[in-house]
């Protein structure tokens, strides 16, 4: 292990070690595919960061990350340091500054699964036979085993001199697992993901985002949006700004990804990603489980809901203040007695965006926006429970909206310490005689889609303009937390 007092040189060493270890694995894998065997098992190991804390931290009490409060040893394994360079520069820099200790960087004892060391293109170029693939575990480490779960995220832990505490929420193998799954589900590589993420469950929101992104790049940004962007990525093509104008590069995926994802990119990953997660809490959990390893700065659910309050109208907006978690999908990870709080930083940005886009201010906003509880269910046909059962299950919660994703996304945001919010639009009133009928729904989608999406994008831009250290609320951190956010 080498000691560093500068974040940049520490990250450079992480990048060097990872490149060296993965290059060794790639060479060994090529030899194995060519010869069909190896004289011994080939191994490469993840880089590791360690610190030793011997005194109490003197930190700004407004801070939510970048420090540890207990003496002891702390460590984490690291993957893809080149891709996550900005993140590691920030986290290591804060540790050195806040704790006044050097960081140690070296090679860990955690092996790199060989399949995580190669890109899709490199794997395809190897043309590995089924027999060679089946015998791979005899000669290489493969995914699975220890350090491959969310134990740090979900457990309470105390550091000891004998057992180092974690520096980060995710180990390198857990991160690699999600990076591979992101490409599989979204059709775009993890490196394209931005730090501000919108989840939706309608394709036409994606289509409108695509049109708006093309307009932004062509005109350097319409009046409604105030930031400039560098590129727009879809599973099918890439647009990027060049000195000569906008250049397009096609890269057909060959299949429709399960959760198509588009990226409006800015330097330092400070742009906007939008993901079509489809319908249901299972999809919502799947995608947030994987995006969380990228340590985004914020995510928002932007979708439609059924209005439950009799004073609502179709087309009204709902800003969630709390959640009724009737989806049950995270009950074993996050018990129902754990509250999911409102994050003021997120709410202020959304309310400001609503005011700017609609032109309404203060008390006028109550004409079209209502705050309250959003009930998330896993049963799309919950209406057939019967009137009395619905009253007992739903009315006592005082919920003003029902959907199938929002509470899952918020709960996983709380669990993974990612700032979250929910901004929905009422598309039907199922308990008040206005169910979602095709003709009426089409008219609603046409009139509300553009404004709803624009509010979501403008809210994200407000968050991008914030100091991200202020955005990551102390509400998301417990008394014993890893130093890295």
Secondary structure, DSSP 8 states (H G I E B T S, - for coil): -EEESSHHHHHHHHHHHHHHHHHHHHHHHHHHHHHS--SS-B--EEEEEEEEE-S-----TT--SS--SS-EEEEEEE--TTTTHHHHHHHHHHHHHHH---EEEEEEEEE--GGGGS-HHHHHHHT--HHHHHTGGGTB--S-STT-SSHHHHS-----SSS-EESSSS-HHHHHHHHHHHHHHHSS-GGG--SEEEEES-HHHHHHHHHHHHHHHHHT--TT-----SEEE-SSEEEEEETTEEEEEE---SS--TT-EEEEE-GGG-SEEEEE--SSHHHHHHHHHHHGGG--SEEEEEEEEEE-STT--TT-EEEEEEEEEES-TTTTTS-TTS-----HHHHHHHHHHHHHHH---GGGGGGTEEEEEEEEES-TTGGGG-HHHHHHHHGGGTEEEEESSHHHHHHHHHHHT--EEEEEEEEEBTTTTB---HHHHHHHHHHHHHHHHHHHHHHHHHHHHS-HHHHS-GGG--SS--S--
